[in-house]
Amino acid sequence: MDNKIQDYISLGLKNSKLIKLLISTIKTHEIMEKTYTTRLKTYISDEKFVNEKSYKSYMNYLEKNFFSILLLSIFKNLKISKDKITEYGIILHSLRGMVTCADNIIDKESKGSIFLTSISSHVLSNTMLSIIQQNIINNSIDELTIDSYKKNRMVQGYTKALYSVALGENLRELGEIIEEPKEIIENIHKKIGGELLQLAFVIPSINEENEILNQAKDGIFQIGIALQLLDDICDFKEDLDENKKNYLLSKISHKNNLNVLKIKEVSNDENFMLSEIYLDSYRESINEAVETALYGFELLGNSGYPINRNQGELILKFMFNIRGLSKAWEFYKNK
């Protein structure tokens, strides 16, 4: 049997319509990446940037690109043409690239797959790359429509969406007191989680004017919130050290009536993550992340996407594993 198919069967989705849809979308995703790189080269010669995307196996490709593939498969399921799906993928790729560049500047990191080799300044390199990404988005808009009114709506749409994500990120600075968990969700996670994943739908929603697409978008919004909850579980100690608001931190604070300084103090104990103070909130956060994601998959299924709750759980197990949270998944299954 083809090793590629065998890798997917390991997800437990053998012979399902979902697995066939995902497999058929991978080729589209590969075409999208090649087209994106070609357009990048129209702005800067290939010896001036490095593309660090390389994959050890087909499963590794899936791990690195799973949500991009999932999002493009939603468009494919709605019978949108391959050419338009390719442009929507390039737009998503570029929007996420712009967000990554901003994160790199804020956090002094070097995340992403494309790096400009001729600019040594970290800030300048990320700023320039973000400008190039924006131009690539506008190129794709030109490919999608000649209607100037629709083009303006698309540019306004993705600009407003990015601005909203930025507002959520701007609220992450941590003080001595942290808001309640529901406020973290409402003011931060809906923006940097739900709306971030929904970026994929901003331009397609304007171009397609398809009500089913809007239903799928609602499901993706919930899945995006769930992913941010998972990130908060993974990044609890890192966020605490870097003074960033975190959902699990908020849970611990409000369930135990502890301020942030006290949590920082007790978290230095090597046994803190084995304590009930931590584990009680940890279990609750995992459960909430899973249930939020499953609700998102339910909404996605209601839009006609071929997924049910059991398949949603298998995908979540995969998500937990690639984030290094296999033990957290066991907590959820054994609750």
Residue, then its C-alpha position, 0 to 999 in steps of 0.5 A: m500500500d502507498n506509504k502516504i495512504q498508510d500514514y493517514i490510515s494511522l489516524g483511524l479514518k480508513n475509507s472515510k469521506l473525510i480522509k479522501l477529502l484531506i488526501s485530495t487537498i494535499k496536492t492542492h496545498e503543495i501547488m499553493e506552496k509552489t505558487y507562493t514561492t514563485r510569487l515571492k521570487t518576483y519581489i526578491s531573488d531566491e539567493k536573498f531568502v531561505n525557505e526552511k520548509s522541509y519534511k522527513s515524511y508525508m506524515n511530517y508534512l501533515e503535522k506541519n500543515f494540518f490546519s492549512i490543509l483542513l481549511l482548504s479542504i473546506f473550500k474543496n468540499l464546497k466545490i470551489s474551483k482549484d484555481k480559486i482554492t490555490e489563491y485562497g491558500i496563498i492569501l492564508h499563507s501570507l496572512r499567517g506570515m504577517v502575523t508571524c512577522a509581528d510575533n517575531i518582532i514582539d517576542k524577539e523570536s525567529k519563527g516561520s519558514i521564510f527568512l531574508t538572508s541579506i538583512s541582519s536587523h531582526v526588526l527590519s527583516n520581519t518588517m520587510l517580509s511582512i510588506i512582501q506578504q501583503n503585496i502577495i495577498n494583493n496579487s491574489i486578490d487581483e487574480l480572484t476578481i477585476d471588480s474594484y468594489k469587491k477588491n476594496r472590500m477584500v482589502q478592508g476585510y483582511t485589514k480589519a481582521l488583522y487589526s482585531v487579532a492585534l487588539g487581542e494580542n495587545l491585551r496579553e500583558l500580565g499584571e499582579i491580578i489576572e482576569e477571570p477565565k471567561e474574560i480571557i476567552e472573551n477579550i483575548h482568545k476569541k481574537i488571537g484564537g478564533e478570529l486568527l483561524q477565521l482569517a482563512f475565510v475573510i476573502p473567500s466569504i466576500n468572493e463566494e457569498n456562500e451561506i454554507l461557507n459562513q456556517a463552516k466559519d463559525g465552526i472554525f472560530q470555535i476550533g481556533i479558541a480551542l487551539q489557543l486553550l491548548d497553547d496556553i496549557c503548553d505555554f503555562k510556564e513560559d507565559l508566566d515567566e514572560n508576563k503574558k496572560n494565560y487561561l490556565l494561569s487564570k484558572i489557577s488564580h481564581k480557583n485558589n484565590l492566588n494572585v500572580l506573584k504568589i503563583k510565580e513563587v509557588s510554581n518554582d517548586e519542582n513539584f508544583m505541576l504535580s500538586e492539586i492546585y495545578l492539576d485541578s485547573y489543568r484537567e478542567s482546561i483540557n476538558e474545556a479545550v476538547e469540548t470547545a473543539l468538538y463543538g466546532f467540529e459539530l458546527l463544521g459537520n452541520s455545514g456539510y463537511p464530512i466529519n462526525r464527533n468520533q472523527g473529531e476526537l481522532i483529529l483532536k488526539f492527533m492535535f494533542n500528540i503533535r503539540g506534545l500533549s499525549k498525556a493531556w489527552e489521556f487525562y481527558k479520556n480517563k476523566 
